[in-house]
Amino acid sequence: MAHEPRGLTTQLVHAGEPIPRIAGAVAMPVFQSSTFEFGGPGASSEVRYIRLSNTPNHAALAAKLAVVEASEAALVAASGMAAVSAAMLAVLKAGDHILVQDPLYGGTHAFVRHDLPDLGAISPRPGRPSCARRPA
C-alpha cells in the first residue's frame, strides 16, 4: 500500500508518535515522570531519564522538529545551555579559537572562558585570556 503525501500539519500531528499507541492512547500522552524503569542488562541505550532528553515525549518532539526542518533528525535539549554546549562541542576541536560578543549570557561566557579551554576544545590567544573584554 503506497503512502499518500501528507501536509505539514498532518505530519506534525503524527510524526514521532509510537505505533502501536502507548497503552491504547488516542493522542501522545505527556509523561510527567523524571525517570523510567531500567530495562536490565543490555538495555542501557534505552535508559529513559529526563535530563538525557530521551523520554518518549522528547523522541516525539524531536521527530516533529525534524519534519518541520525537513531534516534527518533533531536534538531536543533540556536547557538552552545544554543546546549551546552541545553545538560548540560538536564543531570545535583542540586548538580552535572562538570569538564571542561581550554581552554574552553568563553561563555561556563561563563555558567559553573556563570549560572549553579546560577540555582542550579551544586554545586561548597567546598573552590574552580566552574571552577578552574590550576596554571601556
N, C-alpha and C positions, 0 to 999 in steps of 0.2 A: 504494500500500500504506500503510494507516494505521499510525502508530506506537502501540504499546501503552504505557500508562503504566508507568513503571519506579519501583521503590522507591528510597529514598535510597542504600542500599548499592550497588545496581546502578549508579545514576547516578555515584557516586563512583568506581567501578571504570572506567567508560567515558568520563566527561566529560573533554574536553580531549585525548583520545587521537587522534592523527592517523589519518585514513583516506585512503588505504591505510596500513597499518602501516609504520613506518620499517624498511627493509631486511627486511621479512617477519617482524619480531619479533612474538611472541605477546603479550608484555606491553611496556609502555613502557620502553625502555632508559634507564639512568641515564647521562647524558653527563658524563664527568669532565674534559672539556676546558674551559679558561677562554676560549678564543677559537675562532671558526669561520672558514672561508674566506669572504672577501669576494666577493659575487656580481657585482661590477663596477659600472659607472656605472648610476645609476638604482635600484640595489638598496640604498641606504643605509637605508631603513626596515626592512630585513630583516637589518641587521648584527647578528650574534649575539655578545654579549660578556657574560660572567658578571656584571660589575659593573653592566650596564644591565638586568639581570634579564629578558633576552629570549631565553634559550636554550629549546630545546624542552621541557626539564623545567620551567622557570618558567611557560611557557604552559600546560602541562598542569595544574600545581599551581593556577594562578590560575583556570582553568576549574572545577576541582574545588571550590575555595573558594567560587566564585560559586554553585555548586549547593547547597552546604551553607547558604549565607546567603540563598538564593533571590533573588540579585541579578543584575543585568545583566552585571556584570564584577567582577573583583577585581584587586588590585595585590599583587604579591609584591616585597618589598624585600630588598636584600642584607644589611641590618642593622636593628636597632631604631632607631638614629639616623637612618638613611635614611627609615624609615617616619615617625618623628616630624617630621623636616624637611619631607617631602612633605605631610603632613597640615597642618602650620602654614602652609606656603607656599600651599596650596590655599585656605585660608579667610581668611587675614589680608590686609589691603590697607593701603596707605600711610595713616599717621595712626592706625591702630588701636592699642589698648592691650591688653596681655595680663597677666593676673595668674597667677603660678605659685607653688607652695608652696616653702618654704625648703629642705627636704631633697630637692632635685631632683638627678637624675643629672648629673654634672659636664659631660658633653658637651652635654646639653640646656641646662643653665644657661649655658654659654658661647655656645651658638647663640642663645638668647633675649637674653642681655645684650649680645653683641657683633655677631653676624652679622645678626640681624633688623633692628636699627637701621641698620647699615651698608648693608643692602639697601633701606632705606626702607620696610620692611614694617610696622614699628611705630614709634611716637614715644615717647621716654621722657617720664615725667611731669615737668612743669616743676619744676626745683630738686631733683630726685631722680634717682638712677640708674635705668636701665630695669628693674632687677631688685633692688630694695632689700631689705636684710635687716632683720628685726625686731630691735630692741635686746635683748640678753640680760638 
